[in-house]
């Protein structure tokens, strides 16, 4: 527990150091360019505080958080079990793998007009699009992770009387979980990018809408306030996945750094 706390403290210091570096670089660029379209960090942070208290920036943050978190959970609930099954059940894999390989490389964002047509302009279309993209990343990662599990490991549990459910629970899921969480961590960046794109038109809520609306009104300080909130959302989700990995994959940290 103490070791885990020290590791978290080191990570926190790392995040703070990186944030200070980025702020210093931002300040330097703002001073160098001297353009009204690039406010200083102080002006952007001041606008963020003001908009959170006086305007509806908090509402847009909540809407975006709800969309990306729900999409991620749905992707996990769908992609993780199916990936486990495809990785372990060769007959099912032979049937589904070609379908996955054909559809996975297709940029899912091209389906956005159809998704908007059938699901409307509200939350459902945004959530479906993000889920559609992240689902495939989790599915493929889980399947490949399960296929790397040695057959002897599964046979050992079977020889001790373990049934199929126990094989999934005690062997395949723990073995694939580190790769799944790594994929989920990488998917956070994709989910936030897709969220911004989906919210940047045909909607009136979300950080993507807020950023583009501020840009259209030539309000750079408000635009950067939205950018800051979207960056904080992404970093927060990234940290949550890190904490989940520390809790769920404790065996990876027994030697801790």
ABEGO torsion letter per residue (X at the ends): XAAAAAAAAAAAAAAAAAAAAAAAAAAAAAAAAGBAABBBAAAAAAAAAAAAAABAAAAAAAAAAAAAAAAAAAAAAAAAAAAAAAAABAAAAAAAAAAAAAAAABBAAAAAAAAAAAAEABAAAAAAAAAAAAAAAAAAAAAAAAAABBAAAAAAAAAAGBBAAAAAAAAAAAAAAAAAAAAAAAAAAAAAAAAAAAAABGBABEAAAAAAAAAAAGBAAAAAAAAAAAAAAAAAAAAAAAAAAAAABAAAAAAEX
